[in-house]
């Protein structure tokens, strides 16, 4: 995770350096959320690009295995639903996830009372009626299927007592929030606030994150410059601490 206070301090440093004024906490939090979501969504495009390169043998291995590294980042946002947040609407006959952090589906499984799972196959809506009415290939508890209708899941056959569906999905990162208290009209960082939220993307994306926020503020810098300034500021802090 990346400290939101560290990012804000860096952003304020560049705003002052470029004589671009000041950014209010509310605006910073909005920009921070947009920047994190933008970087998060690009992880999937980057992963696809690097997998294609890997298939052409244009990537390395071990620490240089970029597709693997990107997959590990994405996997930190993977979640399984529970019986409390993946519920059944009897009237509609649909299953739905009640959370507000869903980004994309990965898989749905049918789980029995012993915890054993079978995959529920996704079927195109245009084909589901033919499959359900088939005398030979109708869905069973051994070979279930589902179709997606908007944000709902229609599962076949109807799931009996003793079984439950489990959605494996990728969630969106939590919205970052720089929390503060006002002292003499100035916002002061409050690290003990209950609603404080740091960035969930890894530290390796720090320069990209700062650069995105600065772009929203109207400043276009290279990531290299951000890294250099950040490193210089860290060295200054270390030297000051040694002198104390």
C-alpha positions in Angstrom: 0.0 0.0 0.0 1.0 3.6 -0.5 0.7 6.2 2.2 -1.8 8.8 1.1 -0.1 11.4 3.3 3.2 10.8 1.5 1.5 11.2 -1.9 -0.2 14.4 -0.8 3.0 15.9 0.5 4.7 15.1 -2.8 1.9 16.6 -4.8 1.9 19.8 -2.6 5.7 20.0 -3.1 5.4 20.0 -6.9 2.4 22.4 -6.8 4.6 24.9 -4.8 7.6 24.2 -7.0 5.6 25.0 -10.1 3.8 28.0 -8.5 0.4 26.3 -9.1 -1.2 27.2 -5.9 -2.9 24.8 -3.4 -5.2 21.9 -3.6 -8.0 21.5 -1.0 -8.3 18.1 0.7 -11.7 17.3 -0.9 -10.3 18.0 -4.4 -7.1 16.0 -3.6 -9.2 13.0 -2.5 -11.3 13.1 -5.7 -8.1 13.3 -7.9 -6.5 10.5 -5.8 -9.5 8.2 -6.4 -9.6 8.9 -10.1 -5.8 8.3 -10.4 -5.9 5.0 -8.6 -8.9 3.7 -10.6 -7.2 4.8 -13.8 -4.0 2.9 -12.9 -6.0 -0.1 -11.7 -7.9 -0.4 -14.9 -4.7 -0.1 -17.0 -3.2 -3.1 -15.1 -5.6 -5.3 -17.1 -4.6 -3.8 -20.5 -0.9 -4.0 -19.5 -1.3 -7.6 -18.5 -2.9 -8.5 -21.8 -0.1 -6.7 -23.7 2.6 -8.5 -21.8 1.0 -11.9 -22.1 1.0 -11.4 -25.9 4.6 -10.5 -25.7 5.3 -13.5 -23.6 3.6 -15.7 -26.1 6.1 -14.3 -28.7 9.0 -15.0 -26.2 9.7 -11.3 -25.7 9.7 -11.3 -21.9 12.1 -12.6 -19.2 11.6 -14.9 -16.3 11.9 -14.9 -12.5 11.9 -11.2 -11.4 11.7 -10.1 -15.1 8.4 -12.0 -15.6 6.3 -8.9 -16.0 3.0 -10.8 -16.7 3.4 -12.7 -13.5 4.2 -9.6 -11.5 1.1 -7.8 -12.9 -1.0 -10.8 -12.1 0.2 -10.8 -8.5 -0.9 -7.2 -8.2 -4.3 -7.9 -9.7 -4.8 -10.9 -7.5 -4.6 -8.8 -4.4 -8.0 -7.5 -5.4 -9.6 -10.9 -5.8 -12.5 -11.8 -3.5 -15.0 -14.6 -2.9 -18.6 -13.8 -2.1 -20.2 -15.1 1.1 -23.8 -16.2 1.9 -24.4 -12.8 3.3 -23.5 -10.8 0.2 -24.4 -13.2 -2.6 -28.2 -13.6 -2.2 -31.1 -15.1 -4.0 -34.3 -13.2 -5.1 -37.1 -15.7 -5.0 -39.5 -13.6 -7.0 -37.1 -13.0 -9.9 -35.1 -16.2 -9.6 -31.8 -14.3 -9.8 -28.7 -14.3 -7.7 -26.9 -11.0 -7.0 -23.9 -9.5 -5.3 -24.9 -6.8 -2.8 -21.6 -5.1 -2.5 -20.6 -1.9 -4.4 -17.0 -2.8 -5.1 -17.5 -5.3 -7.9 -15.2 -4.8 -10.9 -15.3 -8.0 -13.0 -16.3 -11.6 -12.7 -13.7 -14.4 -12.7 -15.7 -17.5 -12.0 -18.8 -18.9 -10.3 -18.7 -22.2 -8.4 -21.4 -24.4 -6.9 -20.4 -25.5 -3.4 -22.0 -28.5 -1.6 -22.3 -29.1 2.1 -18.8 -30.8 2.2 -17.2 -27.7 0.6 -16.5 -29.4 -2.7 -16.9 -27.2 -5.8 -17.8 -27.5 -9.4 -17.5 -24.7 -11.9 -20.8 -23.1 -13.2 -20.4 -22.6 -16.9 -21.3 -19.2 -18.4 -23.8 -19.7 -21.3 -24.8 -17.1 -23.9 -28.3 -15.8 -23.3 -29.3 -16.7 -26.9 -28.5 -20.4 -26.2 -29.7 -20.9 -22.6 -33.3 -21.8 -23.6 -32.2 -24.5 -25.9 -29.8 -25.9 -23.3 -32.4 -25.9 -20.5 -35.0 -27.6 -22.7 -32.6 -30.3 -23.9 -33.3 -33.9 -23.1 -29.6 -34.8 -23.2 -27.6 -31.7 -22.1 -29.9 -30.0 -19.6 -28.0 -28.4 -16.7 -27.5 -30.6 -13.6 -25.8 -30.1 -10.2 -22.8 -31.8 -11.7 -22.8 -29.7 -14.8 -24.5 -26.4 -13.8 -24.6 -23.3 -16.0 -25.6 -19.6 -15.7 -26.4 -16.6 -17.7 -25.7 -13.0 -16.8 -28.6 -10.5 -17.0 -27.4 -7.0 -16.2 -25.9 -7.3 -12.7 -27.8 -10.5 -11.9 -26.9 -14.2 -12.3 -29.5 -16.8 -13.4 -28.3 -20.2 -12.4 -29.5 -23.5 -13.8 -30.7 -25.8 -12.3 -32.4 -24.2 -9.3 -30.0 -24.6 -6.4 -31.4 -26.9 -3.7 -30.8 -26.8 0.1 -27.3 -28.0 0.9 -25.7 -26.1 -2.0 -24.6 -22.5 -2.5 -23.1 -20.5 -5.4 -19.9 -18.7 -4.8 -18.7 -15.8 -7.0 -15.0 -15.3 -7.4 -14.5 -11.7 -8.6 -12.1 -8.8 -8.8 -13.1 -5.8 -6.7 -12.3 -2.2 -7.2 -9.7 -0.6 -4.9 -11.1 1.3 -2.0 -11.4 5.0 -2.5 -8.4 6.7 -0.9 -9.1 9.4 1.7 -6.7 11.9 3.3 -8.2 12.6 6.7 -7.6 15.8 8.6 -8.5 18.1 11.4 -8.5 21.9 11.1 -6.3 24.0 13.3 -6.4 27.7 12.8 -8.2 27.1 9.5 -5.4 24.8 8.2 -6.0 21.1 7.5 -3.6 18.9 9.5 -3.2 15.3 8.7 -5.1 13.0 11.1 -3.5 9.5 11.0 -5.9 8.2 13.7 -9.1 8.9 11.9 -11.4 5.9 11.5 -12.1 6.7 7.8 -8.5 7.2 6.8 -7.8 5.1 3.7 -4.3 4.7 2.0 -3.9 3.7 -1.6 -4.2 0.0 -2.2 -2.0 -0.2 -5.2 1.6 -1.3 -4.6 4.5 1.1 -3.8 6.1 0.3 -7.2 3.3 2.4 -8.8 4.0 5.4 -6.6 5.6 7.6 -9.4 2.8 6.8 -11.8 0.2 7.6 -9.1 1.7 11.0 -8.2 2.1 11.8 -11.9 -1.6 11.1 -12.6 -2.7 13.4 -9.7 -0.4 16.1 -10.9 -1.9 15.8 -14.4 -5.4 16.5 -12.9 -3.8 19.6 -11.3 -2.5 20.8 -14.7 1.2 19.7 -14.2 2.8 17.4 -16.6 6.0 15.8 -15.3 8.0 12.7 -16.1 8.0 9.9 -13.7 11.8 10.0 -13.5 11.7 13.6 -12.1 9.2 12.5 -9.5 11.4 9.6 -8.4 14.5 11.9 -8.2 12.7 14.5 -6.1 11.1 11.9 -3.8 14.5 10.3 -3.2 16.1 13.7 -2.5 13.4 14.5 0.0 13.8 11.1 1.7 17.6 11.7 2.0 17.0 15.2 3.5 14.7 13.6 6.1 17.2 11.0 7.0 20.0 13.6 7.4 17.7 15.7 9.6 16.9 12.7 11.8 20.6 11.9 12.2 21.3 15.5 13.4 18.7 15.3 16.1 
